[in-house]
Structures are given as C-alpha cells and as structure tokens.
Amino acid sequence: MEQRKIMMKKKSNEQKAGWIVREPAELLKFLFEMMPSQSRKSVKGMLGRGQVTVNDNVITQFNETLSTGDRVAILSEGANPKVKVKGIEILYEDDDLVAVDKEAGLLTIASDKEKQATAYRQLSDYVKSGNPKARIFIVHRLDRDTSGVMLFAKSKQIQQRLQNSWKDSVRERTYIALVEGIVEKNGTVTSWLTEDKTLTMRSSSRPDKGQKAVTRYKVLETGRELSLLQVNLETGRKNQIRVHMQDLGHPIIGDRKYGSRKNIIGRLGLHAYALQFKHPTTGEVMRFESKTPESFTRRI
C-alpha cells in the first residue's frame, strides 16, 4: 500500500504534543501508548485528518514503521485542509475507507435530475483535493431521505472485497425507524421482494417470488400514535425496511410510497444508526454510530 506523506509548513499549525521514539514500533500502536486517555477512535481520527507527523512529515498510514530517534508530533488541526462537504460528516478515514454520516435529503449517487449535490460527488471532490488521482467507490447505498452511516471505498479492489464478503464482513446493520401506530412486541418479518415497473418493491410470502428478505425489529418506545423501533437487517434488499414496515401494518412516518399517511417530522422516519464490519485490510472489527435525530424522539 502506498504510503501517504505530505510536506507541511509548521507556521500555520501549532504542535499539541510530541515524543521521541525510543524503540522501533508501528505508528498506531505507538500513539495508543502515548495517548492512553484518548479513545482508539479519536486517535484514528487524528491520523485520518492529517494531524500526525513523523519527522515533520504528515503521515496518515496507520502501520507506518517508526525507527529509534524519530520525532512524532500531534498538530492542532489537519495539515491538508480539503474541500468542504455539505450534508456529510466524515466519521473515519484511512487509506482504504471513508465512513460518513449522511443527512436526510442527500442522494447517494447521481440521478437524472441531480448530478452534482450527491454524497458520491462531494466525497470524490474531497479525496481529489488531497490527491488528484484519488477515487471513491460506493460500498452500499442509503435512500435519499434516509440519514445515517454510510461506507465508501478508496479503490475498486477494496470495494469488491467488501461487497463480495458483505455477509461475512458486516457484523451489524442497525436502523432506527419511527413508524405509525402502536407496535406491541418485538418480531421478525420475512418475505420475498421483487421490483415492479414503477421501481416500487413488492412483497410476497411465496419463496418463488423474488429475493428473500429478513428484518428483525425491537420496540424502543411507544406513544399515543407512533412507535420508535430498532431494526436490524439480516439481508440487504432495496427498500427492505420500508416494505416490511408496510407489511407489518406500521409504515414509516413520511413514507407515502409504502403506505404512510402522516408526515409530521418533514422527512422519512428512517435512520441508519450503526454499522459494524471487519476491515478488509487490517481485519479489525470497526463500528460507527450516528446519533438518532431529535425529530424522531420528540414525537414519542
């Protein structure tokens, strides 16, 4: 894997901490030891943002080998400011992956009507600002009106490795859904899904009618007319949660396409809360969360 080093001017960026390496070590492990009060996620974030220097060179590669006498420092801000992205918060970045928190209303990828303001286009511009040859690849998608955690790859190889091993690599895909009516108990919905000519997914109880889809749900809270559910996917079909909530008789708030009659929060009541997966290169199990929107909990 190509090592990323960026020469920088120290005048515009203050050094927050620094150490001299006493014996050879891997950069990430060294940082964990030197900053025991920081979470592992926080330390990895510093690397991804370009805040770590070795001998005055910014290093973002976690497994950079340190030699005795090397000077490691933490900068007050990233050394390579990139283009600003709207509707996206970058949760994590390394040489293989970018994990983001997407706002509702932002397309994942271009459509006939929208080609510029997409998560893909913005992240592509973001990585190219640091390296004009850099590229971004979609690992999985969220509907335009669904918010939450998404994962992108920085190479076709990593994308394919993740997609080909998706069932084995992904340990958790948790969503939060605000649905109509009172859901009284936890349960599972299983059906077979097909897509019609209007691009609407249809659900059937017959195994010969499409792809099998399994959705587990747990009741978190209930109100007078609404329920807040935790939803976990065992399969990842298009619009799966939306169709299965309709099957359950409790469509997602704001989802007119799949039976909702209410739009009291001004958006679709579906949020990708957490994604846990095995890193395709390091093998480390990683987990990212996105806070449940306040508009969901205010209505319960």
C-alpha positions in Angstrom: 0.0 0.0 0.0 1.4 3.3 -1.0 2.4 5.5 1.9 0.9 9.0 2.1 3.3 11.8 3.1 2.5 15.5 2.8 5.1 18.1 3.4 3.7 21.0 5.5 4.5 24.4 6.9 4.5 24.4 10.7 3.9 28.2 11.0 0.2 27.8 10.3 -0.4 24.8 12.6 0.6 24.5 16.3 2.1 21.4 17.7 -0.1 20.0 20.6 2.1 17.1 21.7 5.3 15.4 20.7 7.6 12.4 21.5 10.9 10.9 20.5 10.7 7.2 19.6 12.8 5.0 21.9 12.5 1.7 20.0 11.0 0.6 16.7 7.2 0.4 16.7 4.1 0.7 14.5 2.8 4.2 14.4 -0.8 3.5 15.5 0.3 1.3 18.4 2.8 3.9 19.4 0.1 6.6 19.5 -2.2 4.4 21.6 0.6 4.0 24.2 1.5 7.7 24.2 -2.2 8.9 24.5 -3.9 6.4 26.9 -6.6 9.0 27.7 -7.7 9.2 24.1 -10.2 6.7 22.6 -8.9 4.4 19.8 -11.5 6.1 17.5 -10.2 9.5 18.4 -6.5 8.6 17.7 -7.5 7.0 14.3 -9.3 10.2 13.5 -6.2 12.3 14.1 -4.4 10.1 11.6 -7.1 10.4 9.0 -7.3 14.2 9.4 -3.5 14.5 8.8 -2.7 15.7 12.4 0.1 13.2 13.0 3.7 14.0 11.8 6.8 11.9 11.8 10.0 13.9 11.4 7.8 16.9 10.2 6.1 14.8 7.5 2.4 14.3 7.8 1.6 10.5 7.9 -1.9 9.0 7.6 -0.8 5.4 7.2 -1.6 3.6 10.5 1.1 0.9 10.1 3.9 3.3 9.3 7.1 1.8 10.9 8.8 4.1 13.4 12.6 3.9 14.0 14.5 4.8 17.1 15.0 8.6 17.2 12.0 9.5 15.1 10.1 12.6 16.2 6.3 12.1 16.4 4.0 15.1 16.9 0.3 15.9 17.0 -0.9 19.0 15.3 -3.8 21.2 16.4 -5.5 20.7 13.1 -5.2 18.7 9.9 -2.3 19.6 7.8 -4.1 19.2 4.5 -7.4 21.0 4.6 -9.7 19.6 1.9 -12.9 20.8 0.2 -15.9 21.3 2.4 -18.7 18.8 2.1 -22.4 19.6 2.7 -24.8 17.2 4.3 -22.0 14.8 5.2 -19.9 14.4 8.3 -16.7 12.3 7.9 -16.6 9.8 10.8 -13.4 8.0 9.8 -10.9 7.9 7.0 -7.9 5.8 6.2 -6.1 4.7 3.0 -8.8 2.2 2.2 -12.1 3.5 3.5 -14.2 6.6 4.3 -17.1 6.2 6.8 -19.6 9.1 6.7 -22.8 10.3 8.4 -25.2 11.4 5.7 -28.1 13.8 6.3 -31.6 13.1 5.0 -32.3 14.6 1.6 -28.9 14.0 0.1 -28.7 11.5 -2.7 -26.0 8.8 -2.6 -25.3 8.9 -6.3 -26.4 10.9 -9.3 -29.9 10.6 -10.8 -31.4 12.0 -14.0 -32.5 15.1 -12.0 -29.5 15.6 -9.7 -25.9 15.0 -10.7 -23.9 17.4 -8.5 -25.1 17.5 -4.9 -24.6 13.9 -4.1 -22.7 12.1 -1.4 -20.6 10.4 -4.0 -19.7 13.6 -5.9 -18.8 15.5 -2.8 -16.6 12.7 -1.4 -14.9 12.4 -4.8 -14.1 16.1 -4.8 -12.9 15.7 -1.2 -10.4 13.0 -1.8 -9.2 14.5 -5.1 -8.3 17.8 -3.3 -5.6 15.8 -1.4 -4.6 13.7 -4.4 -5.9 14.4 -7.9 -5.6 10.7 -8.8 -7.7 9.6 -5.9 -11.1 7.9 -6.4 -14.1 6.9 -4.4 -16.3 3.9 -4.7 -19.7 3.2 -3.2 -19.9 0.1 -1.0 -23.6 0.4 -0.1 -26.4 3.0 -0.5 -28.9 4.8 1.6 -32.2 6.1 0.2 -32.2 9.9 -0.4 -34.4 10.5 2.6 -32.7 8.1 4.9 -29.9 9.6 7.1 -27.0 7.9 8.9 -23.9 5.8 8.5 -22.5 5.0 5.0 -19.3 3.4 3.9 -17.2 4.2 0.8 -14.0 2.6 -0.5 -11.0 4.3 -2.0 -10.2 1.6 -4.6 -12.2 -0.8 -6.8 -10.3 -3.7 -5.1 -11.4 -2.7 -1.6 -15.0 -2.1 -2.8 -15.2 -5.5 -4.4 -13.6 -7.2 -1.4 -16.2 -5.7 0.9 -19.1 -6.3 -1.4 -18.1 -9.9 -2.2 -17.8 -10.7 1.5 -20.6 -8.5 2.8 -22.5 -11.2 4.6 -19.3 -12.3 6.4 -17.7 -8.9 6.9 -20.7 -7.0 8.3 -21.5 -7.9 11.9 -24.3 -5.3 12.4 -26.6 -3.0 10.5 -28.9 -1.2 12.9 -31.5 1.3 11.9 -33.9 3.4 13.9 -37.4 3.7 12.5 -40.3 6.0 13.5 -43.5 4.2 12.4 -47.2 4.8 12.5 -49.3 3.1 15.2 -48.5 1.2 18.3 -46.2 -1.8 17.8 -46.8 -4.0 20.8 -44.0 -6.6 20.7 -40.7 -7.4 19.1 -40.6 -9.6 16.0 -39.3 -10.6 12.6 -40.6 -10.0 9.1 -39.7 -12.5 6.3 -40.8 -12.2 2.7 -39.6 -12.3 -0.9 -39.2 -9.0 -2.7 -39.5 -8.0 -6.4 -39.4 -4.7 -8.1 -42.1 -3.6 -10.5 -42.1 -1.2 -13.5 -42.6 1.8 -11.3 -39.5 0.9 -9.2 -41.6 0.0 -6.3 -40.7 -3.1 -4.3 -43.4 -5.7 -3.9 -43.5 -8.2 -1.0 -44.7 -11.8 -1.2 -44.9 -14.7 1.1 -44.0 -17.1 -1.7 -40.4 -18.2 -2.0 -40.6 -18.3 -5.8 -41.5 -14.6 -5.9 -38.2 -12.7 -5.7 -35.3 -12.4 -3.2 -35.6 -13.4 0.4 -35.6 -10.5 2.9 -35.4 -10.8 6.7 -35.9 -7.9 9.0 -35.8 -8.1 12.8 -37.3 -5.3 14.9 -37.4 -4.3 18.6 -39.7 -1.8 20.2 -37.8 1.0 21.9 -40.6 3.4 22.8 -44.3 3.9 22.0 -46.5 7.0 22.2 -50.2 7.6 21.5 -49.9 7.2 17.7 -46.3 6.3 17.0 -43.6 3.8 17.8 -39.8 4.0 17.8 -38.2 0.8 16.6 -34.7 -0.6 16.5 -34.4 -2.5 13.2 -31.7 -5.0 12.2 -31.2 -6.3 8.7 -30.3 -10.0 8.1 -30.5 -9.3 4.3 -29.9 -6.0 2.5 -32.6 -5.7 -0.2 -33.7 -2.4 -1.8 -36.3 -0.6 0.4 -36.4 -3.7 2.6 -37.2 -1.9 5.9 -39.8 0.3 4.3 -41.6 -2.6 2.6 -41.5 -4.7 5.7 -42.9 -2.0 8.0 -45.7 -1.7 5.5 -46.2 -5.5 5.7 -46.3 -5.1 9.5 -49.1 -2.6 9.2 -46.9 0.2 10.6 -45.4 2.2 7.7 -42.6 4.5 8.3 -43.6 8.1 9.0 -43.4 10.2 5.9 -43.1 7.2 3.5 -46.1 7.8 1.2 -44.6 5.3 -1.3 -45.1 2.5 1.2 -48.4 3.4 2.9 -47.7 6.2 5.3 -50.5 8.8 5.8 -48.5 11.1 8.0 -45.5 13.4 7.6 -45.2 15.0 10.9 -41.4 15.3 11.0 -40.9 16.7 7.5 -38.8 13.7 6.4 -38.7 9.9 6.2 -38.6 8.4 9.6 -35.6 6.1 8.9 -32.1 6.4 10.2 -29.0 4.2 9.7 -27.9 4.2 13.3 -24.9 1.8 13.4 -22.6 -0.2 11.0 -20.1 -2.8 12.3 -17.8 -4.6 9.9 -14.4 -6.3 9.6 -11.8 -4.0 7.9 -10.9 -5.6 4.6 -7.2 -4.9 5.0 -6.4 -5.0 8.7 -9.1 -7.4 9.8 -10.0 -5.1 12.7 -13.7 -5.0 13.7 -14.9 -1.4 13.4 -18.2 0.1 14.5 -19.6 3.5 13.6 -22.7 5.2 15.0 -24.8 8.2 14.1 -27.0 9.8 16.7 -30.7 9.3 16.4 -32.3 12.5 15.0 -34.1 14.5 17.7 -37.2 14.8 15.5 -37.7 11.1 16.0 -37.6 11.1 19.8 -39.5 14.4 20.2 -42.7 12.7 18.8 -42.8 9.8 21.3 
